[in-house]
Amino acid sequence: MKFVLWGTYCPDALERRTPFREEHLEGLRRQKESGVLITLGPTETSSHVFGIYEAEDQAQVEELVRNDIYWRQGIWTEVAVYPWIQAF
């Protein structure tokens, strides 16, 4: 199944993320290599995060979010995961 992730960053995310950025990116690399992460990144203003996952179920994606250093350190302030039907 495919899932869309949509969330928000804290107001000072660009500064606050610095000490955690490498750990965050390494986790995303592992997810990408395993095939669960299709794409993920910030909006141009770094106010929101968007991602697409392919996973067994929604709980798997939500667990990946909960374990991400950006979530644990409050860089991501809200994240929602939605089942997604790819039309094209």
C-alpha positions, 0 to 999 in steps of 0.5 A: 500500500502507498501512504502520503505523509504531511506535516509541519516543522517548528518555526526555527527548524533550519537552525534546530535541525543542524545537530540531528541532520546527519542521523535524520538523513541516514535513517531516510537513506536506510528507508529508501534502500529498503524500498519503504520510502519513495520520497520525502522532503520539505516545502520550499519555505521549510514550513511543511514536510511531504513524503510518499511511502510504500509499506505493509500498513499505516502503522509501519509508516507511523512507527518510522515517523515516531523513531525519526530524530526530527520527530523525537527532537520536535523539529517536526511538530505535527505529522499525519499519514494517509493511505493513498491511491495513486491514480496515475 
